[in-house]
Amino acid sequence: MTTAKLLEPLNLKGLALTNRVALAPMTRARAGAERIPNALMADYYAQRAGAGLIITEATTISEQANGWNESPGIYSDAMVEGWKLVVDAVHEQGSPIFLQLWHCGRASHSSFHNGESAVAPSAIKINEDYIHTPKGKEPHETPRALGTEEIPGIIADYRRAAERAQAVGFDGIEVHSANGYLLDTFMQSKTNQRTDAYGGSVENRCRLLLEILEAVTAVFPANRVGVRLSPNGAFNDMGSPDYREQFTTAAQQLDRFDLAYLHVMDGLAFGFHELGEPMTLAEFRQVFSGPLIGNCGYTQETAESAIAAGHADLIAFGRPFISNPDLVERFANGWPLSPEADVATWYTPGGSAGYTDFPTYSTP
Ligand SMILES: Cc1cc2nc3c(=O)[nH]c(=O)nc-3n(C[C@H](O)[C@H](O)[C@H](O)COP(=O)(O)O)c2cc1C
């Protein structure tokens, strides 16, 4: 190991973090059919509040944004009240928490929408086997291309979601623009064949994300707003030949907002499109001057190296945090990690099994 920067405090654009380990956003599908956060979720997040920064699971901004069974939302007063349980429990442990804002876009299905099609930049379907829907596993469907006149409504949904996040007491928000969901599909040429101002050029494909940022930074100050990108990802059938140009331009454009951070899924451990050399954090450093969070497949050692080399300011850990609620303490003490959690419990609706029942480390 090089130095021990990972566990040092960080001033994240004015927000005091006790260390540089972030909890990566992870959908855990425990919010019930009504999508209202609850006491079990509060326990889960409080258990992981050793992280310097908690980023919540993806949270839908509207009914239209839904596409995952029992994931939480932030579009009703009851959801605001539910999230208060989570935020209060995390704040009691002294950790800041950002809400990840989500619109599933084409990674959804008509059975989430009373038989109406899911929406996307263009009518291009996910070329994968199936999607889990309220009716069980179903083949993917071709989404409906959004009309230009519908876009202001989506931006307004993001703005309202940010207002509700602020009413809950979240320290900030992360705009989910990764993993083949709506905003990623607007950015990438593979999924955006529009001929209006939201498609056709690299700049036009960034437009929706930038307009959303204009809207949400009128609610939260920009230094409390992060953005997540997956330039190397294949998840949800993504990966475009011009990925390097697209994501370099996006990061350049994002720089003007003076954001809390840019969260880049630079590692390949969550799937790689193999269309060329992966984009690195060092590349993003050249065009984005604010804090960078790295993610995907990091270990304590590789996280230390990335921070020591100046490539990242924080590293987000996902799967290691599922089975090691006390991940930061284990890092600090050199304790071994528990094996990765069983995939079968990642998204088990309702249950504490594989969710809040992982023990903290105890010396044998
Ligand atoms: C169970 C599970 C749920 C996930 N849900 C989300 C999510 O809601 N939002 C998101 O941006 N990424 C999500 N991801 C991706 C993780 O944030 C992270 O990028 C990925 O697990 C790679 O990091 P790791 O190697 O440290 O696990 C999820 C991953 C897992 C394993």
Ligand as a Chemical Component Dictionary entry (heavy atoms), coordinates in Angstrom:
data_LIG
# 
_chem_comp.id                   LIG 
_chem_comp.type                 NON-POLYMER 
_chem_comp.pdbx_formal_charge   0 
_chem_comp.three_letter_code    LIG 
# 
loop_
_chem_comp_atom.comp_id 
_chem_comp_atom.atom_id 
_chem_comp_atom.alt_atom_id 
_chem_comp_atom.type_symbol 
_chem_comp_atom.charge 
_chem_comp_atom.model_Cartn_x 
_chem_comp_atom.model_Cartn_y 
_chem_comp_atom.model_Cartn_z 
_chem_comp_atom.pdbx_ordinal 
LIG C1  C1  C 0 -27.077 -4.519 -6.320  1  
LIG C2  C2  C 0 -26.570 -3.376 -7.154  2  
LIG C3  C3  C 0 -27.418 -2.307 -7.400  3  
LIG C4  C4  C 0 -26.949 -1.196 -8.135  4  
LIG N1  N1  N 0 -27.771 -0.106 -8.298  5  
LIG C5  C5  C 0 -27.272 1.035  -8.836  6  
LIG C6  C6  C 0 -28.034 2.241  -8.798  7  
LIG O1  O1  O 0 -29.145 2.306  -8.267  8  
LIG N2  N2  N 0 -27.475 3.344  -9.363  9  
LIG C7  C7  C 0 -26.247 3.319  -9.958  10 
LIG O2  O2  O 0 -25.795 4.348  -10.457 11 
LIG N3  N3  N 0 -25.496 2.189  -9.968  12 
LIG C8  C8  C 0 -25.967 1.079  -9.388  13 
LIG N4  N4  N 0 -25.175 -0.053 -9.321  14 
LIG C9  C9  C 0 -23.764 0.029  -9.713  15 
LIG C10 C10 C 0 -22.897 0.355  -8.495  16 
LIG O3  O3  O 0 -23.114 1.683  -8.067  17 
LIG C11 C11 C 0 -21.398 0.206  -8.826  18 
LIG O4  O4  O 0 -21.132 1.035  -9.916  19 
LIG C12 C12 C 0 -21.005 -1.220 -9.157  20 
LIG O5  O5  O 0 -21.471 -2.118 -8.169  21 
LIG C13 C13 C 0 -19.492 -1.347 -9.297  22 
LIG O6  O6  O 0 -18.854 -1.017 -8.093  23 
LIG P1  P1  P 0 -18.256 -2.177 -7.128  24 
LIG O7  O7  O 0 -17.303 -2.964 -7.982  25 
LIG O8  O8  O 0 -17.585 -1.445 -5.996  26 
LIG O9  O9  O 0 -19.419 -3.004 -6.698  27 
LIG C14 C14 C 0 -25.631 -1.186 -8.641  28 
LIG C15 C15 C 0 -24.815 -2.304 -8.417  29 
LIG C16 C16 C 0 -25.255 -3.369 -7.663  30 
LIG C17 C17 C 0 -24.326 -4.529 -7.399  31 
# 
loop_
_chem_comp_bond.comp_id 
_chem_comp_bond.atom_id_1 
_chem_comp_bond.atom_id_2 
_chem_comp_bond.value_order 
_chem_comp_bond.pdbx_ordinal 
LIG C1  C2  SING 1  
LIG C2  C3  SING 2  
LIG C2  C16 DOUB 3  
LIG C3  C4  DOUB 4  
LIG C4  N1  SING 5  
LIG C4  C14 SING 6  
LIG N1  C5  DOUB 7  
LIG C5  C6  SING 8  
LIG C5  C8  SING 9  
LIG C6  O1  DOUB 10 
LIG C6  N2  SING 11 
LIG N2  C7  SING 12 
LIG C7  O2  DOUB 13 
LIG C7  N3  SING 14 
LIG N3  C8  DOUB 15 
LIG C8  N4  SING 16 
LIG N4  C9  SING 17 
LIG N4  C14 SING 18 
LIG C9  C10 SING 19 
LIG C10 O3  SING 20 
LIG C10 C11 SING 21 
LIG C11 O4  SING 22 
LIG C11 C12 SING 23 
LIG C12 O5  SING 24 
LIG C12 C13 SING 25 
LIG C13 O6  SING 26 
LIG O6  P1  SING 27 
LIG P1  O7  DOUB 28 
LIG P1  O8  SING 29 
LIG P1  O9  SING 30 
LIG C14 C15 DOUB 31 
LIG C15 C16 SING 32 
LIG C16 C17 SING 33 
# 
